Amino acid sequence: ALVLETVRPVGPGEEITICYAPDPSSRFLMLYGFADDRADDRLETVDVFAPLDTRVPDYDRKYAALTPHFRDQADARRPFKLSLDVPLPPGLVDLMRVARAEPEHLDRLGDALAQH
């Protein structure tokens, strides 16, 4: 016998649906073999690696300008997580600013990042 418990009364002929979990479409596809168009794609994340290239001019000064929290991401040991809710994760812009900074701006930029 199949027994379904409902969270509210269900009338005769009324459709009953099952909620698997509040997961993104990609997880439904991977686990269950289908994508549910009602899935919560706000939960979908993409890993973005943005390492600071060791060959850039003034690499040591640029690396030092980064706050310790973002050094793992600058070394590509940890990705930035992008999603619809967090399209621009903290630190990604800072890392890009440091990577493109001219030598004469590094000290001031490092000071500004340390205050975040």
C-alpha positions as protocol buffer text, in pm:
chain_id: "A"
residue {
  index: 1
  type: ALA
  ca { x: 0 y: 0 z: 0 }
}
residue {
  index: 2
  type: LEU
  ca { x: 111 y: 354 z: -70 }
}
residue {
  index: 3
  type: VAL
  ca { x: 39 y: 613 z: 196 }
}
residue {
  index: 4
  type: LEU
  ca { x: 87 y: 985 z: 135 }
}
residue {
  index: 5
  type: GLU
  ca { x: 62 y: 1236 z: 415 }
}
residue {
  index: 6
  type: THR
  ca { x: -37 y: 1587 z: 308 }
}
residue {
  index: 7
  type: VAL
  ca { x: 23 y: 1921 z: 473 }
}
residue {
  index: 8
  type: ARG
  ca { x: -333 y: 2031 z: 391 }
}
residue {
  index: 9
  type: PRO
  ca { x: -663 y: 1864 z: 300 }
}
residue {
  index: 10
  type: VAL
  ca { x: -679 y: 1736 z: -60 }
}
residue {
  index: 11
  type: GLY
  ca { x: -1009 y: 1716 z: -245 }
}
residue {
  index: 12
  type: PRO
  ca { x: -1121 y: 1438 z: -482 }
}
residue {
  index: 13
  type: GLY
  ca { x: -950 y: 1471 z: -823 }
}
residue {
  index: 14
  type: GLU
  ca { x: -705 y: 1737 z: -698 }
}
residue {
  index: 15
  type: GLU
  ca { x: -348 y: 1689 z: -818 }
}
residue {
  index: 16
  type: ILE
  ca { x: -93 y: 1578 z: -558 }
}
residue {
  index: 17
  type: THR
  ca { x: 271 y: 1663 z: -618 }
}
residue {
  index: 18
  type: ILE
  ca { x: 590 y: 1560 z: -443 }
}
residue {
  index: 19
  type: CYS
  ca { x: 861 y: 1804 z: -343 }
}
residue {
  index: 20
  type: TYR
  ca { x: 1201 y: 1636 z: -369 }
}
residue {
  index: 21
  type: ALA
  ca { x: 1399 y: 1921 z: -214 }
}
residue {
  index: 22
  type: PRO
  ca { x: 1473 y: 2288 z: -274 }
}
residue {
  index: 23
  type: ASP
  ca { x: 1757 y: 2206 z: -515 }
}
residue {
  index: 24
  type: PRO
  ca { x: 1872 y: 2358 z: -845 }
}
residue {
  index: 25
  type: SER
  ca { x: 1778 y: 2198 z: -1178 }
}
residue {
  index: 26
  type: SER
  ca { x: 2127 y: 2055 z: -1230 }
}
residue {
  index: 27
  type: ARG
  ca { x: 2100 y: 1850 z: -910 }
}
residue {
  index: 28
  type: PHE
  ca { x: 1761 y: 1707 z: -1017 }
}
residue {
  index: 29
  type: LEU
  ca { x: 1912 y: 1608 z: -1350 }
}
residue {
  index: 30
  type: MET
  ca { x: 2214 y: 1446 z: -1191 }
}
residue {
  index: 31
  type: LEU
  ca { x: 2027 y: 1257 z: -917 }
}
residue {
  index: 32
  type: TYR
  ca { x: 1687 y: 1180 z: -1068 }
}
residue {
  index: 33
  type: GLY
  ca { x: 1741 y: 1200 z: -1445 }
}
residue {
  index: 34
  type: PHE
  ca { x: 1509 y: 1495 z: -1507 }
}
residue {
  index: 35
  type: ALA
  ca { x: 1507 y: 1870 z: -1455 }
}
residue {
  index: 36
  type: ASP
  ca { x: 1213 y: 2025 z: -1275 }
}
residue {
  index: 37
  type: ASP
  ca { x: 1119 y: 2366 z: -1412 }
}
residue {
  index: 38
  type: ARG
  ca { x: 997 y: 2458 z: -1064 }
}
residue {
  index: 39
  type: ALA
  ca { x: 1340 y: 2395 z: -912 }
}
residue {
  index: 40
  type: ASP
  ca { x: 1504 y: 2675 z: -720 }
}
residue {
  index: 41
  type: ASP
  ca { x: 1782 y: 2781 z: -957 }
}
residue {
  index: 42
  type: ARG
  ca { x: 1878 y: 3058 z: -717 }
}
residue {
  index: 43
  type: LEU
  ca { x: 2065 y: 2778 z: -540 }
}
residue {
  index: 44
  type: GLU
  ca { x: 2272 y: 2705 z: -851 }
}
residue {
  index: 45
  type: THR
  ca { x: 2634 y: 2807 z: -805 }
}
residue {
  index: 46
  type: VAL
  ca { x: 2932 y: 2820 z: -1035 }
}
residue {
  index: 47
  type: ASP
  ca { x: 3289 y: 2793 z: -914 }
}
residue {
  index: 48
  type: VAL
  ca { x: 3514 y: 3060 z: -1062 }
}
residue {
  index: 49
  type: PHE
  ca { x: 3887 y: 3040 z: -1016 }
}
residue {
  index: 50
  type: ALA
  ca { x: 4069 y: 3372 z: -1058 }
}
residue {
  index: 51
  type: PRO
  ca { x: 4429 y: 3310 z: -961 }
}
residue {
  index: 52
  type: LEU
  ca { x: 4680 y: 3590 z: -942 }
}
residue {
  index: 53
  type: ASP
  ca { x: 4936 y: 3502 z: -1209 }
}
residue {
  index: 54
  type: THR
  ca { x: 5281 y: 3465 z: -1055 }
}
residue {
  index: 55
  type: ARG
  ca { x: 5431 y: 3616 z: -1372 }
}
residue {
  index: 56
  type: VAL
  ca { x: 5263 y: 3956 z: -1334 }
}
residue {
  index: 57
  type: PRO
  ca { x: 5491 y: 4249 z: -1256 }
}
residue {
  index: 58
  type: ASP
  ca { x: 5521 y: 4312 z: -881 }
}
residue {
  index: 59
  type: TYR
  ca { x: 5356 y: 3978 z: -797 }
}
residue {
  index: 60
  type: ASP
  ca { x: 5493 y: 3974 z: -439 }
}
residue {
  index: 61
  type: ARG
  ca { x: 5361 y: 4323 z: -363 }
}
residue {
  index: 62
  type: LYS
  ca { x: 5025 y: 4243 z: -524 }
}
residue {
  index: 63
  type: TYR
  ca { x: 4992 y: 3920 z: -328 }
}
residue {
  index: 64
  type: ALA
  ca { x: 5079 y: 4106 z: -6 }
}
residue {
  index: 65
  type: ALA
  ca { x: 4812 y: 4369 z: -83 }
}
residue {
  index: 66
  type: LEU
  ca { x: 4539 y: 4105 z: -69 }
}
residue {
  index: 67
  type: THR
  ca { x: 4370 y: 4041 z: 263 }
}
residue {
  index: 68
  type: PRO
  ca { x: 4453 y: 3696 z: 405 }
}
residue {
  index: 69
  type: HIS
  ca { x: 4095 y: 3581 z: 337 }
}
residue {
  index: 70
  type: PHE
  ca { x: 4143 y: 3611 z: -40 }
}
residue {
  index: 71
  type: ARG
  ca { x: 4493 y: 3465 z: -65 }
}
residue {
  index: 72
  type: ASP
  ca { x: 4357 y: 3110 z: -103 }
}
residue {
  index: 73
  type: GLN
  ca { x: 4152 y: 3232 z: -398 }
}
residue {
  index: 74
  type: ALA
  ca { x: 4452 y: 3417 z: -542 }
}
residue {
  index: 75
  type: ASP
  ca { x: 4645 y: 3089 z: -523 }
}
residue {
  index: 76
  type: ALA
  ca { x: 4351 y: 2904 z: -689 }
}
residue {
  index: 77
  type: ARG
  ca { x: 4310 y: 2678 z: -385 }
}
residue {
  index: 78
  type: ARG
  ca { x: 3954 y: 2799 z: -332 }
}
residue {
  index: 79
  type: PRO
  ca { x: 3705 y: 2925 z: -592 }
}
residue {
  index: 80
  type: PHE
  ca { x: 3475 y: 3222 z: -580 }
}
residue {
  index: 81
  type: LYS
  ca { x: 3110 y: 3106 z: -573 }
}
residue {
  index: 82
  type: LEU
  ca { x: 2884 y: 3283 z: -823 }
}
residue {
  index: 83
  type: SER
  ca { x: 2506 y: 3247 z: -814 }
}
residue {
  index: 84
  type: LEU
  ca { x: 2194 y: 3441 z: -900 }
}
residue {
  index: 85
  type: ASP
  ca { x: 2179 y: 3559 z: -539 }
}
residue {
  index: 86
  type: VAL
  ca { x: 2551 y: 3647 z: -529 }
}
residue {
  index: 87
  type: PRO
  ca { x: 2647 y: 3740 z: -886 }
}
residue {
  index: 88
  type: LEU
  ca { x: 2960 y: 3922 z: -771 }
}
residue {
  index: 89
  type: PRO
  ca { x: 3109 y: 3753 z: -464 }
}
residue {
  index: 90
  type: PRO
  ca { x: 3309 y: 3956 z: -214 }
}
residue {
  index: 91
  type: GLY
  ca { x: 3674 y: 3976 z: -301 }
}
residue {
  index: 92
  type: LEU
  ca { x: 3652 y: 3900 z: -671 }
}
residue {
  index: 93
  type: VAL
  ca { x: 3659 y: 4267 z: -774 }
}
residue {
  index: 94
  type: ASP
  ca { x: 3933 y: 4336 z: -519 }
}
residue {
  index: 95
  type: LEU
  ca { x: 4144 y: 4054 z: -662 }
}
residue {
  index: 96
  type: MET
  ca { x: 4094 y: 4187 z: -1016 }
}
residue {
  index: 97
  type: ARG
  ca { x: 4184 y: 4542 z: -903 }
}
residue {
  index: 98
  type: VAL
  ca { x: 4507 y: 4418 z: -742 }
}
residue {
  index: 99
  type: ALA
  ca { x: 4596 y: 4208 z: -1046 }
}
residue {
  index: 100
  type: ARG
  ca { x: 4562 y: 4511 z: -1278 }
}
residue {
  index: 101
  type: ALA
  ca { x: 4708 y: 4773 z: -1041 }
}
residue {
  index: 102
  type: GLU
  ca { x: 5004 y: 4983 z: -1144 }
}
residue {
  index: 103
  type: PRO
  ca { x: 5300 y: 4965 z: -902 }
}
residue {
  index: 104
  type: GLU
  ca { x: 5249 y: 5323 z: -782 }
}
residue {
  index: 105
  type: HIS
  ca { x: 4895 y: 5241 z: -667 }
}
residue {
  index: 106
  type: LEU
  ca { x: 4964 y: 4918 z: -477 }
}
residue {
  index: 107
  type: ASP
  ca { x: 5037 y: 5064 z: -134 }
}
residue {
  index: 108
  type: ARG
  ca { x: 4722 y: 5276 z: -132 }
}
residue {
  index: 109
  type: LEU
  ca { x: 4514 y: 4989 z: -270 }
}
residue {
  index: 110
  type: GLY
  ca { x: 4653 y: 4749 z: -9 }
}
residue {
  index: 111
  type: ASP
  ca { x: 4563 y: 4995 z: 268 }
}
residue {
  index: 112
  type: ALA
  ca { x: 4209 y: 5034 z: 132 }
}
residue {
  index: 113
  type: LEU
  ca { x: 4157 y: 4656 z: 112 }
}
residue {
  index: 114
  type: ALA
  ca { x: 4286 y: 4606 z: 466 }
}
residue {
  index: 115
  type: GLN
  ca { x: 4008 y: 4834 z: 593 }
}
residue {
  index: 116
  type: HIS
  ca { x: 3731 y: 4615 z: 441 }
}
